[in-house]
Amino acid sequence: MTVALILSGGTGTRLGSSLPKQYIKVQGRMLIAYCLEMFAGHDRVDGIWIVSAPEWKEEILSECKRIGIGKNAVMGFSLPGKTRQLSILNGLRDIDAYVRSNVGPDEDPMIIIHDAARPNLTAVFVDRCLDAMDGYDGVMPVIPMKDTVYYSEDGRKVSSLLDRSRIYAGQAPEVYRLHSYLSANEKLLPDEILKINGSTEPAVMAGLKVAMIPGDENNYKVTTKEDMDRFSNRFM
């Protein structure tokens, strides 16, 4: 069993819009709709779980219906947490409860963690992520660092030069087995989880074996107005 966990609880303030970026319409559909449609049509994904503010639940479901996503594609919703990682944890716990009640306690689904604001994800890329799980506890797409990277102790002067050949930028989606990744996150409660900056960090801290695969430069996250313009321009 494979479940796509879509993170859609952000406020998107850096875009300068009154709406969270994932709900802004591009070509007549919400930004979140692009990844939802892809996951709903993927033959290796059994369902979608969404983390979003409660007031957006009906809007999302209406959008799904409008673009032809079946009513059973979205399995459920979770509340956003104080941080991105707590939002993930909320989703993991709710998925776990759903699976235990509806499938059985021995079912350990793969969870695909993706951002609603990454609209360019393709089915082929999801296949690559899932295929890479063979022999690993998790998978993370990465982009090699192109620029020279420096380290600073105080943020004012250069302390050292880092070896960029060993430094990578993480992308989404990331894939994990539910039980081990949920446990890795719960071990960090209540305080350490607040310090997590990337969703692979709890897995690494727990000693899970996480594979890196080549990322996709086109799988960018829409964060700024320039990002939104870049995405909108693909339709011109």
PESULSUL-V333814 format. One record per residue. N is the residue number from 1. RES is the residue in three letters. BURIAL is # if it has 9 or more other ideal C-beta (glycine too) atoms within 8 Angstrom, else .. D_LAST is the distance of its C-alpha to the last C-alpha in Angstrom with 1 decimal. Layout:
n->(N N)
res->(RES RES)
burial->(BURIAL BURIAL)
d_last->(D_LAST D_LAST)
This chain:
n->(1 2 3 4 5 6 7 8 9 10 11 12 13 14 15 16 17 18 19 20 21 22 23 24 25 26 27 28 29 30 31 32 33 34 35 36 37 38 39 40 41 42 43 44 45 46 47 48 49 50 51 52 53 54 55 56 57 58 59 60 61 62 63 64 65 66 67 68 69 70 71 72 73 74 75 76 77 78 79 80 81 82 83 84 85 86 87 88 89 90 91 92 93 94 95 96 97 98 99 100 101 102 103 104 105 106 107 108 109 110 111 112 113 114 115 116 117 118 119 120 121 122 123 124 125 126 127 128 129 130 131 132 133 134 135 136 137 138 139 140 141 142 143 144 145 146 147 148 149 150 151 152 153 154 155 156 157 158 159 160 161 162 163 164 165 166 167 168 169 170 171 172 173 174 175 176 177 178 179 180 181 182 183 184 185 186 187 188 189 190 191 192 193 194 195 196 197 198 199 200 201 202 203 204 205 206 207 208 209 210 211 212 213 214 215 216 217 218 219 220 221 222 223 224 225 226 227 228 229 230 231 232 233 234 235 236)
res->(MET THR VAL ALA LEU ILE LEU SER GLY GLY THR GLY THR ARG LEU GLY SER SER LEU PRO LYS GLN TYR ILE LYS VAL GLN GLY ARG MET LEU ILE ALA TYR CYS LEU GLU MET PHE ALA GLY HIS ASP ARG VAL ASP GLY ILE TRP ILE VAL SER ALA PRO GLU TRP LYS GLU GLU ILE LEU SER GLU CYS LYS ARG ILE GLY ILE GLY LYS ASN ALA VAL MET GLY PHE SER LEU PRO GLY LYS THR ARG GLN LEU SER ILE LEU ASN GLY LEU ARG ASP ILE ASP ALA TYR VAL ARG SER ASN VAL GLY PRO ASP GLU ASP PRO MET ILE ILE ILE HIS ASP ALA ALA ARG PRO ASN LEU THR ALA VAL PHE VAL ASP ARG CYS LEU ASP ALA MET ASP GLY TYR ASP GLY VAL MET PRO VAL ILE PRO MET LYS ASP THR VAL TYR TYR SER GLU ASP GLY ARG LYS VAL SER SER LEU LEU ASP ARG SER ARG ILE TYR ALA GLY GLN ALA PRO GLU VAL TYR ARG LEU HIS SER TYR LEU SER ALA ASN GLU LYS LEU LEU PRO ASP GLU ILE LEU LYS ILE ASN GLY SER THR GLU PRO ALA VAL MET ALA GLY LEU LYS VAL ALA MET ILE PRO GLY ASP GLU ASN ASN TYR LYS VAL THR THR LYS GLU ASP MET ASP ARG PHE SER ASN ARG PHE MET)
burial->(. # # # # # # # # # . # . . # . . . . # # # # # . # . . # # # # # # # # # # # # . # . . # . # # # # # # . . . # # . # # # . # # # . # . # . . . # # # # # # # # # . # # # # # # # # # # # # # # . # # # . . . . . . # . # # # # # # . # # # # # # . . . # # # # # # . # # . . # # # # # # # # . # . . . # # # # . . . . . . . . . # . # . . . . . # # # # # # # # # . # # # # # # . . # . . . . # # . # . . # # # # # # . # . # . # # . # . # # . . # # . # . . . . # # . # # # . . . .)
d_last->(37.9 34.6 33.0 29.7 30.4 27.3 27.8 26.3 29.0 27.6 27.2 24.2 25.9 24.3 21.0 22.9 22.0 24.7 23.3 23.5 20.1 20.3 20.5 17.6 15.2 11.6 10.1 13.7 15.5 17.4 16.4 19.7 18.9 16.8 19.8 22.2 20.8 21.0 24.5 25.6 24.8 26.4 29.8 31.4 30.6 33.2 31.9 29.9 31.6 29.8 31.1 30.1 31.9 33.8 32.2 28.9 30.4 30.3 26.7 25.7 27.8 26.5 22.9 24.1 25.9 23.0 20.7 23.7 25.1 28.9 31.2 33.1 30.2 30.6 34.2 34.6 33.8 35.4 35.8 34.2 36.8 37.6 35.7 33.0 35.8 37.8 34.8 34.8 38.5 38.3 36.0 38.2 41.3 39.9 38.7 42.1 43.9 41.8 42.4 46.1 46.6 44.6 44.8 47.6 48.6 48.5 44.8 42.9 39.2 36.5 34.2 30.6 29.7 26.1 24.2 22.2 19.9 19.0 16.3 15.5 19.1 19.7 22.7 23.8 24.0 26.0 28.3 28.9 29.9 32.2 33.7 34.6 36.8 39.5 42.4 40.7 40.7 37.1 34.0 31.6 28.6 28.8 27.1 29.6 30.1 28.9 30.5 34.2 35.4 38.3 40.6 42.2 45.2 44.9 41.3 42.7 43.8 43.0 45.3 44.2 41.5 40.1 39.6 35.8 36.4 37.7 35.1 31.9 29.2 29.2 26.2 25.9 26.8 30.5 32.9 36.6 39.5 40.1 43.8 44.0 40.9 42.1 45.5 44.1 42.4 45.5 47.7 46.0 46.8 47.5 46.8 45.5 42.3 41.4 41.2 38.7 35.4 33.9 34.2 35.8 38.5 40.8 40.7 41.7 44.4 45.8 46.1 43.5 42.3 38.5 36.7 33.8 31.1 28.3 25.3 21.6 19.8 16.5 18.6 18.5 19.7 17.7 20.4 19.3 16.9 15.5 15.1 13.3 10.8 10.4 9.9 7.5 5.2 5.6 3.8 0.0)
